[in-house]
Amino acid sequence: MTARTSEIGPTDISPTDISPTDIRWMGRALELAERGRGMTSPNPAVGAVVVADGRALGEGFHARAGTAHAEVLALAAAGALARGADLYVTLEPCNHAGRTAPCVDAILRAGVRRVVAAVADPNPRVSGGGARALAAAGLAVTLGCREREAIALNRAFFTVAGLGRPHVTLKWAATLDGKTADHDQRSRWITGGGARAEAHRLRSASDAVVVGIGTALADDPALDVRLAAPWPREPLRVVVDSRARLPLHTRLVAAGSPARAVVAVTDLADPERVAALEARGVTVLRCKEEDGHVAPVDLLARLGALDVTGLLLEGGGELAGSFLRAGLVDRIVAFVAPVLLGGRSAPGPLAGQGLRLPEALRVGRLEARPVGDDWVLEGDVEAWRRS
C-alpha cells in the first residue's frame, strides 16, 4: 500500500505538517501495539497513547479479541486529563459495534482535541468512517503518520481485508548453497539456536503453522511454540495430507489440544483413516483436490473460515512450490547458515514444477540481519515481469 497522509477536520494540513513530536509519539503507540502481536487475531494489534504538554497521560494496547480496544484503555488510564489532549493510535478508530462498543464514542466522551492515526482501517465497515465521524464532531484528525510501519505490524489483517484470504509467510532454513538437508536427508538442524528461537517467534505471531505430509512423516514436527516463557495462544498445527496418511500418535497431535491439530485431506483419503483422525479429536478439513493434492486456494479459504488471518508455511518443498505457483506467498523469511553441503540430490526450499523466468516472483524490500552465526533474509513477494 502506498503511504497516504491527510488531515480531516477544521484545519487542512499537508503531509509535511506531521511534526517530529507526532512521529515520536506514534512510535510509542507502535511499541505498545507490538505487545499484542500474535494474541489479537482476527483483530489487528493496536496501540494508543494520550499525550498533553509533552508527556503521556495514558497508554493502552489491544490484548485479545473481545477485550477492550487500545484507545479505550488509554483514555481510561488518562481519565479527566484526556480532555483537550492528543490521542495517538496505530489504526483508525472504529465507529461500529462488534464485540465491543465503537471507539469513536469513547473518544468523543473523553473530550480529546486531536486524533492522530497511523493508517486508515481497511475494514469496509470502518474505512474513513471513524475519521469522518470524529471530524464531524469538530476534532482534528490526521491519518498517515508512520503508515508503512503500521501496515507492516498488521500484514495479515490488511491481506485479509484486501485479498479476502489469509496472509502467507513462507519460511525455510538453508545452507549458503541453498540446501535444506543433506543428500541423504538425515540432517535435522541447519541453523543455530538463535535462528531457531526466531522461528518460534514467527510461529507465535501466526494463527496457523503449516507443513506437508512429507515433512510430517520425515521429521515428526510438533509445530508448537517453544519460547522462554510459555506462549498462551496455541496456533493451529496444520498438515496438508491429501490421503490422510498422518499417523495418529505423532508429536503434532500430542503437542497441544488435539482439536488444534488440523489435517487437510481430499476425497482421495481413506474414509476409515479420516474417521480415526476425527475420533482422536483432530480437526479434519475436506478440501478440493488439484492434481492429486490439496488445492492451496481452497485450503486458505477453509483456514480463513477458522479465523486464520496469517499462516506460517514451513515446508516441505513440494507444498511451498505449489503455493508459489498459485501466487499465494506474500512474504519470505529465509534463514541462511554459512555452510556448504552440495549434492545433486540434496533438497532445496522450493520444489515442484517451478516458474519460468518471465513468471518469476521478485522479493521486494529485502532486509538482511545476522542472528548468531546465521543470517535471516526477509521481504515481501511482488510480481515481476521482464521488460
C-alpha positions as CSV (number, residue, x, y, z in Angstrom):
1,M,0.0,0.0,0.0
2,T,1.2,3.5,-0.8
3,A,1.7,5.8,2.2
4,R,-1.0,8.4,2.4
5,T,-1.1,11.4,4.7
6,S,-4.0,13.7,5.2
7,E,-5.9,15.6,7.8
8,I,-9.6,15.7,8.0
9,G,-11.4,18.3,10.0
10,P,-11.3,22.1,10.7
11,T,-7.7,22.5,9.6
12,D,-6.2,21.4,6.3
13,I,-2.5,20.5,6.5
14,S,0.0,19.0,4.1
15,P,2.0,15.8,4.8
16,T,5.0,17.9,5.9
17,D,3.0,19.2,8.8
18,I,3.3,15.9,10.7
19,S,5.8,17.0,13.3
20,P,8.7,15.2,14.9
21,T,6.6,15.1,18.0
22,D,3.9,13.2,16.1
23,I,6.4,10.8,14.8
24,R,7.8,10.3,18.3
25,W,4.5,9.6,20.0
26,M,3.3,7.3,17.2
27,G,6.5,5.4,17.7
28,R,5.4,4.8,21.3
29,A,1.9,3.7,20.1
30,L,3.6,1.2,17.8
31,E,5.7,-0.1,20.6
32,L,2.5,-0.7,22.6
33,A,0.8,-2.4,19.7
34,E,3.7,-4.9,19.5
35,R,2.8,-6.2,22.9
36,G,-0.4,-7.7,21.4
37,R,1.3,-9.2,18.3
38,G,0.2,-12.8,17.9
39,M,-2.6,-12.5,20.5
40,T,-5.4,-10.5,18.9
41,S,-6.4,-12.4,15.8
42,P,-8.7,-12.0,14.0
43,N,-8.4,-8.4,15.2
44,P,-5.3,-6.3,14.5
45,A,-2.7,-5.4,17.1
46,V,-3.3,-1.8,18.1
47,G,-1.6,0.6,20.5
48,A,-2.6,4.1,21.7
49,V,-1.3,6.9,23.9
50,V,-2.9,10.0,25.2
51,V,-0.5,13.0,25.2
52,A,-0.5,16.6,26.6
53,D,2.2,19.0,27.3
54,G,4.9,16.6,26.1
55,R,4.0,13.7,28.4
56,A,2.0,10.5,28.2
57,L,-1.2,10.7,30.3
58,G,-2.5,7.2,29.5
59,E,-1.4,4.2,27.4
60,G,-3.1,1.0,26.2
61,F,-2.9,-1.8,23.7
62,H,-5.4,-4.4,22.4
63,A,-4.5,-7.6,24.2
64,R,-7.0,-10.2,22.8
65,A,-10.1,-10.3,20.6
66,G,-13.2,-9.4,22.6
67,T,-11.3,-7.3,25.1
68,A,-11.1,-3.5,25.3
69,H,-9.5,-1.7,22.4
70,A,-6.3,0.3,22.8
71,E,-8.0,3.7,22.6
72,V,-10.5,2.9,25.3
73,L,-7.8,1.6,27.6
74,A,-5.5,4.7,27.0
75,L,-8.4,7.1,27.6
76,A,-9.4,5.3,30.8
77,A,-5.9,5.5,32.1
78,A,-5.8,9.2,31.4
79,G,-9.2,9.9,33.0
80,A,-10.2,13.5,33.1
81,L,-6.8,14.6,31.9
82,A,-7.7,13.4,28.4
83,R,-9.8,16.4,27.8
84,G,-8.0,18.7,25.4
85,A,-5.2,16.2,24.9
86,D,-4.0,14.4,21.7
87,L,-4.7,10.8,21.1
88,Y,-2.1,8.7,19.0
89,V,-3.4,5.4,17.7
90,T,-1.9,2.9,15.2
91,L,-5.2,2.3,13.4
92,E,-8.2,4.5,12.6
93,P,-10.7,4.2,15.4
94,C,-13.7,2.1,14.7
95,N,-17.2,3.6,14.5
96,H,-19.2,0.3,14.5
97,A,-20.2,-2.0,17.3
98,G,-18.7,-5.5,17.3
99,R,-17.6,-7.4,20.3
100,T,-17.0,-4.1,21.9
101,A,-18.6,-0.6,21.6
102,P,-17.4,1.9,19.0
103,C,-14.1,3.6,20.0
104,V,-15.3,6.8,18.3
105,D,-17.9,7.1,21.1
106,A,-15.3,6.8,23.8
107,I,-13.1,9.3,22.2
108,L,-15.8,11.9,21.9
109,R,-16.8,11.4,25.5
110,A,-13.2,11.9,26.6
111,G,-13.0,15.3,25.0
112,V,-9.7,15.0,23.2
113,R,-8.9,17.7,20.8
114,R,-7.0,15.8,18.1
115,V,-6.6,12.2,16.9
116,V,-3.5,11.1,15.0
117,A,-3.9,7.6,13.4
118,A,-1.2,5.8,11.6
119,V,-3.3,4.2,8.9
120,A,-7.0,4.1,7.8
121,D,-8.8,0.9,8.7
122,P,-9.2,-1.3,5.6
123,N,-12.3,-2.9,7.0
124,P,-15.1,-1.7,4.7
125,R,-17.3,-1.1,7.7
126,V,-14.8,1.3,9.1
127,S,-12.6,2.8,6.4
128,G,-12.7,6.5,6.7
129,G,-15.9,6.3,8.8
130,G,-14.2,6.7,12.1
131,A,-12.1,9.6,10.9
132,R,-15.1,11.3,9.4
133,A,-17.3,10.9,12.5
134,L,-14.5,12.4,14.6
135,A,-14.0,15.3,12.2
136,A,-17.8,16.0,12.0
137,A,-17.7,16.4,15.8
138,G,-15.0,19.1,15.5
139,L,-11.9,17.1,16.2
140,A,-8.7,17.5,14.1
141,V,-7.9,14.0,12.6
142,T,-4.6,13.1,11.0
143,L,-4.1,9.9,9.0
144,G,-0.8,8.6,7.7
145,C,1.8,9.1,10.5
146,R,4.2,6.2,10.2
147,E,1.7,4.4,8.0
148,R,4.2,1.9,6.5
149,E,5.2,0.6,9.9
150,A,1.6,0.3,11.0
151,I,0.7,-1.7,7.9
152,A,3.8,-4.0,8.5
153,L,2.7,-4.6,12.0
154,N,-0.6,-6.0,10.8
155,R,0.3,-7.5,7.5
156,A,-2.2,-10.4,8.0
157,F,-5.1,-8.0,8.8
158,F,-4.5,-5.9,5.7
159,T,-4.2,-9.0,3.5
160,V,-7.5,-10.4,4.7
161,A,-9.2,-7.0,4.1
162,G,-7.6,-6.5,0.7
163,L,-7.5,-10.1,-0.8
164,G,-10.1,-11.9,1.2
165,R,-7.7,-14.7,2.3
166,P,-5.1,-15.3,5.0
167,H,-1.6,-13.8,4.7
168,V,1.1,-16.5,3.9
169,T,4.7,-16.3,5.1
170,L,7.0,-18.9,3.6
171,K,9.8,-19.8,6.0
172,W,12.8,-22.0,5.4
173,A,16.3,-22.7,6.8
174,A,19.0,-23.5,4.3
175,T,22.7,-23.6,3.7
176,L,24.6,-20.9,1.8
177,D,24.3,-23.0,-1.3
178,G,20.5,-23.4,-0.9
179,K,20.2,-26.9,0.6
180,T,17.5,-27.6,3.3
181,A,19.0,-31.0,4.1
182,D,22.0,-33.1,3.1
183,H,21.9,-35.6,0.2
184,D,20.6,-38.5,2.3
185,Q,18.2,-36.1,4.1
186,R,19.3,-37.1,7.6
187,S,20.3,-33.6,8.7
188,R,18.0,-32.0,11.3
189,W,19.3,-28.7,12.3
190,I,21.0,-26.4,9.7
191,T,20.9,-23.1,11.6
192,G,21.9,-22.4,15.2
193,G,19.8,-21.8,18.4
194,G,19.3,-18.1,17.8
195,A,17.7,-18.7,14.4
196,R,15.5,-21.4,15.8
197,A,14.3,-19.1,18.5
198,E,13.5,-16.5,15.8
199,A,11.5,-19.2,14.0
200,H,9.4,-19.9,17.2
201,R,8.7,-16.1,17.5
202,L,7.4,-16.3,13.9
203,R,5.1,-19.2,15.0
204,S,3.9,-17.2,18.0
205,A,2.7,-14.4,15.7
206,S,0.9,-16.8,13.4
207,D,-2.6,-18.3,13.6
208,A,-1.5,-21.5,11.9
209,V,1.7,-23.3,11.2
210,V,1.6,-25.5,8.1
211,V,3.7,-28.4,6.7
212,G,3.2,-31.0,4.0
213,I,2.7,-34.7,4.8
214,G,6.3,-35.5,3.6
215,T,7.7,-33.2,6.2
216,A,5.4,-34.5,8.9
217,L,6.4,-38.1,8.2
218,A,10.1,-37.5,7.9
219,D,10.6,-35.1,10.8
220,D,7.6,-35.7,13.1
221,P,7.5,-32.0,14.0
222,A,5.4,-30.7,16.9
223,L,4.7,-27.3,15.2
224,D,4.2,-25.8,18.7
225,V,5.6,-22.5,20.1
226,R,8.6,-23.0,22.3
227,L,9.9,-19.7,23.8
228,A,11.5,-18.9,27.1
229,A,8.1,-18.3,28.7
230,P,5.0,-20.5,27.9
231,W,3.1,-19.0,25.0
232,P,-0.6,-18.5,25.9
233,R,-2.1,-18.8,22.4
234,E,-1.9,-22.1,20.5
235,P,-1.6,-21.7,16.7
236,L,-3.3,-24.3,14.6
237,R,-0.8,-27.1,13.7
238,V,-1.7,-28.0,10.1
239,V,-0.6,-30.9,7.9
240,V,-1.6,-30.9,4.2
241,D,-2.3,-34.6,3.8
242,S,-4.4,-35.4,0.7
243,R,-4.6,-39.1,1.5
244,A,-4.8,-38.9,5.3
245,R,-1.5,-40.7,5.9
246,L,-0.6,-38.9,9.2
247,P,-0.2,-41.5,12.0
248,L,-2.5,-41.0,15.0
249,H,0.3,-40.9,17.6
250,T,2.5,-38.1,16.3
251,R,4.1,-35.2,18.1
252,L,2.0,-32.8,16.1
253,V,-1.2,-34.3,17.6
254,A,0.2,-34.6,21.1
255,A,1.7,-31.1,21.2
256,G,-1.4,-29.4,22.5
257,S,-5.2,-29.6,22.1
258,P,-5.9,-32.3,19.6
259,A,-8.6,-30.0,18.0
260,R,-5.8,-27.5,17.2
261,A,-4.2,-30.2,15.1
262,V,-5.6,-29.9,11.6
263,V,-5.3,-32.3,8.8
264,A,-6.3,-31.1,5.3
265,V,-7.4,-34.0,3.1
266,T,-9.2,-34.6,-0.2
267,D,-11.7,-37.2,-1.5
268,L,-8.6,-39.4,-2.2
269,A,-8.3,-40.1,1.6
270,D,-9.3,-43.4,3.0
271,P,-12.6,-42.7,4.9
272,E,-11.5,-45.1,7.8
273,R,-8.3,-43.1,8.3
274,V,-10.2,-39.8,8.3
275,A,-12.7,-41.3,10.8
276,A,-9.8,-42.4,13.0
277,L,-8.2,-38.9,13.0
278,E,-11.6,-37.4,13.9
279,A,-12.1,-39.9,16.7
280,R,-8.7,-38.9,18.1
281,G,-10.0,-35.3,18.3
282,V,-8.1,-33.9,15.2
283,T,-9.9,-31.3,13.1
284,V,-10.2,-32.6,9.5
285,L,-10.6,-30.2,6.6
286,R,-12.1,-31.8,3.5
287,C,-10.5,-29.8,0.7
288,K,-10.8,-29.7,-3.1
289,E,-8.3,-31.8,-5.0
290,E,-6.0,-30.4,-7.6
291,D,-3.6,-32.8,-9.5
292,G,-3.9,-35.3,-6.7
293,H,-3.1,-32.8,-4.0
294,V,-5.0,-30.3,-1.7
295,A,-5.8,-27.2,-3.7
296,P,-3.9,-24.3,-2.0
297,V,-6.7,-21.8,-2.7
298,D,-9.3,-24.0,-1.1
299,L,-7.1,-24.7,1.9
300,L,-6.7,-21.0,2.5
301,A,-10.4,-20.4,2.3
302,R,-11.1,-23.2,4.8
303,L,-8.4,-21.9,7.2
304,G,-9.8,-18.4,6.8
305,A,-13.2,-19.8,8.0
306,L,-11.4,-20.9,11.2
307,D,-10.4,-17.2,11.8
308,V,-6.8,-17.8,10.5
309,T,-5.6,-14.4,9.2
310,G,-1.9,-15.2,9.0
311,L,-0.2,-18.6,8.5
312,L,3.4,-19.7,8.5
313,L,4.3,-22.2,5.8
314,E,7.3,-24.2,6.9
315,G,7.6,-26.9,4.2
316,G,8.4,-29.0,2.5
317,G,9.5,-28.1,-0.9
318,E,6.5,-29.5,-2.9
319,L,4.0,-27.7,-0.7
320,A,5.9,-24.5,-0.9
321,G,6.3,-24.8,-4.6
322,S,2.5,-25.3,-5.1
323,F,1.8,-22.1,-3.1
324,L,4.4,-20.2,-5.0
325,R,2.9,-21.3,-8.4
326,A,-0.6,-20.4,-7.2
327,G,0.6,-16.8,-6.3
328,L,-0.3,-17.3,-2.7
329,V,3.0,-16.5,-1.0
330,D,3.1,-12.9,0.5
331,R,6.3,-12.9,2.4
332,I,9.6,-14.8,2.6
333,V,11.7,-15.4,5.7
334,A,14.8,-17.3,4.8
335,F,17.3,-18.4,7.5
336,V,20.8,-18.9,5.9
337,A,23.6,-20.8,7.6
338,P,27.2,-20.1,6.5
339,V,27.9,-23.7,5.5
340,L,28.0,-25.5,2.2
341,L,26.6,-29.0,1.6
342,G,26.4,-29.5,-2.2
343,G,24.9,-32.7,-3.5
344,R,22.8,-33.2,-6.7
345,S,20.1,-34.9,-4.7
346,A,20.1,-32.6,-1.7
347,P,16.7,-30.8,-1.5
348,G,16.1,-27.1,-1.7
349,P,13.3,-25.0,-0.2
350,L,11.2,-24.9,-3.4
351,A,10.3,-28.0,-5.5
352,G,7.5,-28.9,-7.9
353,Q,7.3,-27.7,-11.5
354,G,8.6,-24.2,-10.7
355,L,8.1,-21.0,-12.6
356,R,9.5,-19.8,-15.9
357,L,11.8,-16.8,-15.7
358,P,9.2,-14.4,-17.2
359,E,6.8,-15.5,-14.4
360,A,9.3,-15.1,-11.6
361,L,8.3,-13.5,-8.4
362,R,10.5,-10.8,-7.0
363,V,11.1,-10.3,-3.3
364,G,11.0,-6.6,-2.6
365,R,12.1,-4.5,0.4
366,L,14.6,-7.3,1.3
367,E,16.2,-6.9,4.7
368,A,19.1,-8.9,6.0
369,R,20.3,-9.2,9.5
370,P,22.6,-11.5,11.5
371,V,21.2,-14.0,14.1
372,G,24.1,-15.5,15.9
373,D,26.3,-17.1,13.2
374,D,23.4,-17.2,10.7
375,W,21.5,-14.6,8.6
376,V,17.9,-14.0,8.2
377,L,16.5,-12.5,4.9
378,E,13.0,-11.1,4.9
379,G,11.0,-9.4,2.2
380,D,7.6,-9.1,0.6
381,V,6.8,-11.0,-2.6
382,E,5.8,-8.9,-5.6
383,A,5.1,-9.9,-9.2
384,W,7.8,-9.3,-11.7
385,R,7.7,-9.3,-15.4
386,R,10.8,-8.9,-17.6
387,S,10.8,-5.9,-19.8
